[in-house]
Amino acid sequence: MTGYTEFNESVVEEQEGNFFPFTLKKTGTTMTFKKNGAEVKKDIPFEANNVFRVSQNDTFTVLVDSQEVVTFNFKQATFATKGKARRNRAK
């Protein structure tokens, strides 16, 4: 996908890629996101609807109120190639 400004309006490079939307069923006060084991966002305000920008081999873990609730593993995911995705959209 290209031009997805809702992911990050200020960083153009982050508006292109593969995006994975998800909704959390567990509610809470804060969330922490880990990408490949490293915290990338810590104790941010809880939101049920979220989107990750993902690449091959990524693993994301979501914690709600310091408790792990889900892990997404993209190691075996198949992503469309950039050129192929553009051709498909033009049809």
Residue pairs with C-beta under 8 A, 6 or more apart in sequence:
1 16
1 17
1 18
1 19
1 85
2 15
2 16
3 15
3 16
4 15
4 16
4 19
5 15
6 51
7 14
7 15
7 19
7 51
7 53
8 14
8 15
14 53
17 53
17 54
17 55
18 53
18 54
18 55
18 79
19 51
19 52
19 53
19 54
20 51
20 52
20 53
20 54
20 72
20 74
21 49
21 50
21 51
22 49
22 50
22 51
22 52
22 70
22 72
23 48
23 49
23 50
24 31
24 48
24 49
24 50
24 62
24 64
24 69
24 70
25 48
26 64
26 69
27 46
27 48
27 64
28 46
28 64
28 65
28 67
29 45
29 46
29 65
30 43
30 44
30 45
30 46
30 64
30 65
30 66
31 41
31 43
31 44
31 45
31 46
31 47
31 50
31 62
31 63
31 64
32 39
32 41
32 42
32 43
32 44
32 62
32 63
32 66
33 39
33 40
33 41
33 44
33 52
33 60
33 61
33 62
33 63
34 40
34 60
34 61
34 62
34 63
35 58
35 59
35 60
36 57
36 58
36 59
37 59
37 61
46 64
50 62
52 58
52 60
52 72
54 60
54 72
54 74
54 77
55 74
55 79
56 74
56 75
56 77
56 79
57 74
57 75
58 74
58 75
59 71
59 72
59 73
59 74
59 75
60 71
60 72
60 74
61 68
61 70
61 71
61 72
62 68
62 69
62 70
62 71
62 72
63 69
80 88
